[in-house]
Amino acid sequence: MRFVYDDAKFAKAFKKLRHDCSKVLVTFPVAYRDLVVTRNAKDDVGKMTTIREKKRPNWKDLLTSNMKRAEESLRVLEEASKMVALSQSRKFQSLRFKLYELEKQVLEQF
């Protein structure tokens, strides 16, 4: 929104959503360090997954694919947090639905 579309309103909205997500993560009962320690990038079974697309046809396609990725990520955070922090799960759900609405507004305008 900021660099390609030069849209201050949407850039600000995405930045706020990102910061709101960070605020939830800071209060998460599992330390970030503990999450990183469990990562095994070297032996990750998904590391060699084939890339379906070589390039994105245009900026709107890139924007759409990244919004979908963010929505899926928020859904994973929502579901995973149900195991350790139900209150954070509700916050991630709320953020996901805010992103759905933001996506709709963006795609209506661009």
N, C-alpha and C positions, 0 to 999 in steps of 0.2 A: 504493500500500500504506500509506503513511504518513498521508495526509490523508483518503482516502475510507474505507479499511478499518481504519485505526488498528492496523495489524499491525506490531509492532516487528521480529519475526523476518524477515519477508519484506522489509520496508523496508531492514533491514541487509544482507540478501543481495543485493538489487538495487544498493545503494550500493557494496558490495564489488566486484560485477561491473563496475560503471561505473569504479571506481578501478583495477581490474586492467586494464581496456581502456586507460585513460589511461596507465598505466605502459608498456604495449606501444607506444603511439603516441609517447611521449616518446623512445623509443629507435629510432624509425623513421629510416632513413637519408635520407629526403627531408624537408627542413625544412618545418614547418607554413607558414611565410611563403611558401615556394615554391609550395605547394599553393594558398594563397589568391590569389596573384598570377595563377595560371592560370584562376581562376574568372571567368566572364563572365556574370554574372546579368542584365545589361541585354539581352543578345542570346540568352539561353538558349532553345533551341527547345522545351523542356518547360515554360516559364513559363506559357503560356496553356492548359495542359491543363485540361480540364473537371473539375469536382469531381462525382464520382458521388453522393456522399452529402451531404445538407445538414446532418444532425445525427446523432449516435450515439444509439441508443435507450436505452442505459443505461451505467453505469460499467464493467460487465463487458465489454461490447462495445468500449469505449474501451481498456480494459486489454489485451484480446486483440489488437486492431489495432496497438497500440504494441509489444507483444511481437513480433509478426510483423515489424514494421518494424525492430526492433532485430536480430532474427535475420537478416533480409535484409541489413542493413548490415554485420553481422559477416561474412557470407558474401562480400560485395563486398570488404571489407578483406582477408579471407583470400585471395581469388583475385588481387586487385591486388598484394598484397604478394609473391606468388610471383615477380613480375617483378624485384623489387629486394631482397627480404629474406625468404628462405625460412624462417628461424627465426621471424620475426614471423608468417608465414603459419600456422605450426603453433600459435602462441599464440592467434591469432584463432580458429582452428578449435576449440581447447580451450574458449575462452570461449563460442563458439556452442553447443557441446554442454552446457556448464554452464547456459546460458540455456534450452535445451530442457528440461533436467531441472527447473529452477526454474519454468518455465511449467507443466509437468505438476503439480508440487506445488501451485502457486497455484490452478490450475483445479480440482483435486480438493477444495480447501478452500472455494473461493468459488463 
